Amino acid sequence: MNILGIETSCDETAASVVRGGRKILSNVVVSSLDEHRRYGGVIPEVASRRQLECVYPVVAQALEEAGLKLGDIDAVAVTREPGLIGSLLVGISFARALSFALNKPLAEVDHIQAHVYANFLGEKRPRLPAVGLVVSGGHTSLYHVREPKGFRLLGRTLDDAAGEAFDKVARFLELGYPGGPAIDRLAATVPQTGLSFKCAALQGSLDFSFSGIKTAVLYHRRKFQGTSPYPVAEVARAFQDSVVQNLVEKSFAACRKLKAKTLLVGGGVAANSALRRRLEAESGREGVDTYFPELSLCMDNAAMVAGLGFHCLN
């Protein structure tokens, strides 16, 4: 079964063809990131206008790379939520019109759950049930994953998402946008640091909070901005270490609570090198198999949408 996936939840315009829910035949992503960089974040109107221009040629390219025609498509899948309203409308409107014109089924899927499903697009098939950790610019959530389309929310951020905190801290430190990759690279240049920032513990809860640590970095910057030189790399390292520790602790607490032996990680922050190292190291001690999508599938893409859409239709 060939599923055409369409993803337009934020600043990317993406289309992909996935066969049988797992085999990626094509995966095309066009980003308007450069147009947003000057503003230090995504401008919704700019994103949706760019997606209006790109959605048809991106879908056409995905079909061409898959070696298929529209008539070879068995169903269409599209991101329904969450995301920027204008951007979502572009993808949903296009997908519904295409589904109607082809007289093919349509699956409207959850973008966050699709990030978890990205782990099923690799060579190894993860064992279920599992705990799913989604870490991105807009979301930080923990799920109990009983089947590819069976999700139960365990915990979520009460304020800033992890990726959002990375972007804001990078702005305080004048590292540019997007902040996650910049902080990851800079933190790697510091073997260790005596600085320390703390995330809210929220004891007894699987929820997250990153607003406090973001504010702590801001106050540190204001207090010591006259220091020459200001220890930007050490601050980046201390901030990243604390966020990573919090994500790791909550994830394995959820695994222990549910007696789950599989952890599925997805979202843009899943590409963070420090998070990957800590989760992999802790996995051995906890006896948990931890999965990450390949780096291209951590970011927003349509292959994960098409893959999850297959299960929603079956």
Buried (B, 14 or more C-beta within 10 A) or exposed (E): BBBBBBBBBBBBBBBBBBBEBBEBBBBBBBBBBEBBEEEBBBBBEBBBBBBBEBBEEBBEBBBEBBEBEBEEBBBBBBBBEBBBEBBBBBBBBBBBEBBEEBEBBBBBBBBBBBBBBBBBBBEEEBEBBBBBBBBBBBBBBBBBBEEBBEBEEBBBBBBBBBBBBBBBBBBBBEBEBBBBBBBBEBBBEBEEBEBEBEBBEBEEBBBBBBBBBBBBBBEBBEEEEEEEEBBBBBBBBBBBBBBBBBBBBBBBBBBEEBEBBBBBBBBBBBBBBBBBEBBEEBBEEBEBBBBBBEEEBBBBBBBBBBBBBBBBBE
